[in-house]
């Protein structure tokens, strides 16, 4: 179950960015959505790995 948390948080962050950038062209919003998803997912995944190593 824990392995799905980074992707879920990444998707939520990307969807918020997608909604906030409603005035932009759809293709540009899609690129921003994917970029935000990747950045947030990687950041959360690294943080969870670091937390797991500290325990």
Secondary structure, 3 states (H helix, E strand, C coil): CHHHHHHHHHHHHHHHHHHHCCCCCHHHHHHHHHHHHHHHHHHHHHHHHHHHHHC
